[in-house]
Each structure stands twice: as structure tokens, then as C-alpha cells.
Amino acid sequence: MHSYWARSALYFSVLAVTTIGHAREFPELDGPYMGQTPPGNRAEVFAPDIVSTDGWEVEGVFAPGMHEFYFTTNGGEYKVPTVVGFRQEGDIWRKYTEFRRDGEVTFSPDGQRMHMAEGYKDRVGDDWSERQELGPMFQREDWGIMRLSASAKGTYVFDDYKSDDLIRISPLIGGERREPKEMGPMVNTGEWTAHPFIAPDESYLIWDSEREDGFGDSDLYISFRQPDGSWGEAINMGEGVNSDKWDAYATVTSDGKYLLFNRGVDPENNNIDIYWVSADIISELKAQDLQKR
């Protein structure tokens, strides 16, 4: 098991008996995207020395609307993995919340639900409800969900580290939640297959996996929905995104402009940073996929 996953399993086992620790201080930030200069077509560190430091910072995600940003950190002031949330008021970003992580944070495309693995919080005014469970369909002893991603139609795509590292999909049809099924070999090939992100319109799926055609460790892959509804071949997202290090956990900003993801800085992934890159790569890969049809 990758050291990141091993650490995550250990941390989750002590969440119930360990306090967060002392709060970390952050500067006020001015301007869009947490005040950061947007990247081009080659991945760059996101918010260096502010969010991305010499420690363990992962799972960076902007909530729909682009006025909230969340990431998970551990070490230093924090005794367990902790989600830190920022909110933009006017042009200024300030930290406004932090809470123990209980599942990797993603959002419904309308921004009204914060998914956290098999659980969720709903938006209540300017805050969030207590974490609730999705129900028995997703609470199985033999499943290990780390990340669940939802489309605008209500389709859920999620990983499972207890079942040979695979990804499942569960559509919502006629208001009825369908039993999750394993995705096909286009997605579930390779090792450490995890952390899916489904586009709001379900036009593509991004995930990470370690495959023979990769750059050396887990890479980010994308599959485009085909005209017949099937998923196309897995496409490595290329050297502008991937590296010979651990590249994982992608999310696309709700404005469609940027891709955020994790990258291991050291071989043991004790130091992980958040990176971002222009989402133009998605349209470029889509054009290449169309040419092959």
C-alpha cells in the first residue's frame, strides 16, 4: 500500500479519540483563486508557503461558485487529518472553519452538498449540517470508500480500497438510486486505482492509477463518455500534468478553467503538495479522442 493510504487508514482509526490540536494561522489573501496567479499548461504548486508547505497538504477543492476553498492537512499544529476551509468576502479570502476529516471532500455541482466518502453535509445558510450517512447501500463492511464524486444528474462514482482498488458507479434514474456496479476495464486496470472525479455533465471521468504506460508512479487518467453512453479508453493526461512522482486526486474548478491535484514531493509521500494546471488539457485530449473515432 502506498504510504499515503497507509497513513490515512491509521489516522481514521484514531479520529474518535484524538483532538485536532491548535489551529494554524493563515494570512488574508486578495483576489480570485485564493489570490494566486493562475498556471498555464504545466502544473505548478498551488499557494506555495501558504497552503502548500513542507508538510502534508492534500485534496484541494474550490466549492461551486468559487468563493470557498478547502484542503486537508496534517502534522505540525494538527494531530489528525483536518479540513481547513476558506471563504471569500469581497476580494479577501480568510480561513473560516476547520474540522476533522471523515472522508475526502467533494461537492455536488450545485454546491449544496459536501460529500465525504459515504457521508455528507448539507449547506445550511452560511454553514454546514452535521455529517450524515448516505445509507446502507454505501455502508458496507467490505467496502473502503475514500472519495465519492457526484454529477449534476446525481450519478455517484466512488473508489474502494478494500476491493482490490477499484471504482464503482451508481446512477440516479427516475429518482431511484441504482445499486453501485464496478466500472469496466477501461477504468479498473492497473494498481492503486482511486479518487474519481466525474464531470458535472458526465462528459468525462478523471481518476488516478499506476499503469504500465505511466510516468513511474500513480498518474492522472481521463476517459470521455462516448456517443453510445460507454466510457472511452483511459488516456494518460500527459507530462504537463503527471510526473515520475505520485500524482492523484484531481478535481476541476466549477468554472471549468483549472485542474487541482496532489503530488508527492518525497518518495514516502510524507510531504505532499497541491498542484494546479490549466484545464485546457481536457479539451485538447477530447479533440484527440474525437480524431480516433
Number of C-alpha atoms within 10 A of each C-alpha: 9 13 12 16 14 10 14 14 13 11 18 15 10 12 16 9 6 12 12 17 13 10 13 11 10 12 9 13 18 16 13 15 20 24 14 13 11 14 17 15 15 15 21 19 19 25 18 14 9 11 23 21 17 13 17 22 25 28 23 30 26 25 24 17 12 17 18 20 20 21 22 23 26 19 14 13 13 16 18 24 23 21 23 21 20 22 19 21 11 9 12 16 23 19 19 12 13 17 13 21 20 20 19 24 25 25 23 20 21 13 16 16 19 22 25 24 24 25 21 23 19 18 14 11 8 5 11 14 13 11 15 13 14 14 10 8 12 17 15 11 7 10 14 19 26 22 23 29 29 26 21 14 15 18 20 22 24 28 26 23 18 12 12 11 18 24 27 20 18 19 19 14 11 7 9 9 14 15 12 17 12 16 16 13 12 15 27 19 17 17 17 24 25 28 27 29 26 25 20 20 13 16 15 18 21 26 26 26 26 22 18 11 10 19 18 14 22 27 29 28 25 24 24 23 16 15 8 6 10 12 20 18 16 19 18 21 19 16 14 14 25 24 19 14 17 27 27 30 25 25 26 23 18 20 10 13 14 21 22 27 25 22 28 24 17 11 13 12 19 18 18 24 28 29 25 26 23 21 19 15 20 20 10 11 18 18 11 11 16 10 8 6 7
